[in-house]
Amino acid sequence: MRSLVVGPTLALVVLTSSPASVPGPVLRARASELSRRRAAIAKADRALVRRVSQTCCGYPLARDKGFFLTFYWLAMEDRFRHEDDEDGDEQAIYSRDGFFIGAYPASFIRSLLMEGSGVLADGRLINYSGPCGFGTGTCYEPLDEEEFPFGRGAGQRPLIPFKSVAIDPRVVALGEPLYIPEFDGLLMPDGSRHDGCVRADDTGGGIKLRDMDFFVVSDENFRRLLPEMAGIARVTPHVEHPRCEYMRVE
């Protein structure tokens, strides 16, 4: 239940005078002013209804720009394979059942741990599967690329480019569509215009309370988005916005 503070009420004051003693032009002016003030009150009432109706336009989860925005993408082995790794060695990673996946530059392994999903140089897509007793202590698993072409989020949810966000599930339920007014109309790297709708498809160890991580597929997309999203460091997510109901999955 949210409380509502209503601003000062407009008062209509009509001077009492005998019609016979007031010139016609003055009466007409008073009538015009009365009509104008009534229209202003009606307009304010309509705006108030729009502002508090959750069925109309959703409602924000925090004050204006109350969520801190970050970005994430797939870790790409190719980005690291041809660079001199600063640690000068490779690290092996395994599946949780002990299956050897491969040995990769330590810098790529760090990126993979941060992003959660990655693409190997041989084209395989792998995903974080939790801590384990092999290799680096963090295990991964290959993904079915037809089911998870861009990686997997929380709860077996496929990640969707420019639509999936990672959230704290204590604040936003997984699967909840969100309307982000700051995104509405932005040009995406794929040439589309964003409609402001995203969905809570993922979580993350660093995503706490009013944090939101926006999935952009690649670091190249992130760099291309920077000029378009200049100045957007915080956002105002709305829930139950009718525009975004098409993204709700039961």
BELTA-V700822 format. One record per backbone hydrogen bond with DSSP energy under -1.0 kcal/mol. NH is the residue of the N-H (numbers start at 1). CO is the residue of the C=O. If there is no record, write none. Layout:
# BELTA-V700822
NH CO
NH CO
This chain:
# BELTA-V700822
21 18
27 23
28 24
29 25
30 26
31 27
32 28
33 29
34 30
35 31
36 32
37 33
38 34
39 35
40 36
41 37
42 38
43 39
44 40
45 41
46 42
47 43
48 44
49 45
50 46
51 47
52 48
53 49
57 53
58 54
59 239
61 237
66 63
67 235
68 210
69 233
70 212
72 214
74 217
75 117
77 119
79 76
80 77
81 77
83 80
88 85
91 104
93 102
95 99
98 95
101 93
102 93
104 91
106 89
109 105
110 106
111 107
112 108
113 109
114 110
115 111
116 112
118 126
119 75
120 124
123 120
126 118
127 141
128 116
129 139
132 137
137 134
139 130
140 94
141 127
143 125
148 144
151 148
153 157
154 201
159 151
162 215
163 160
164 160
165 199
166 213
167 202
171 168
172 168
175 200
176 173
178 198
179 238
180 196
183 180
185 194
186 183
188 192
191 188
194 186
198 178
199 163
200 176
201 165
201 199
202 165
207 204
211 209
212 68
213 166
214 70
215 164
216 72
218 216
222 218
223 219
224 220
225 221
226 222
229 225
232 229
233 231
235 67
238 179
239 59
244 241
245 242
247 244
248 245
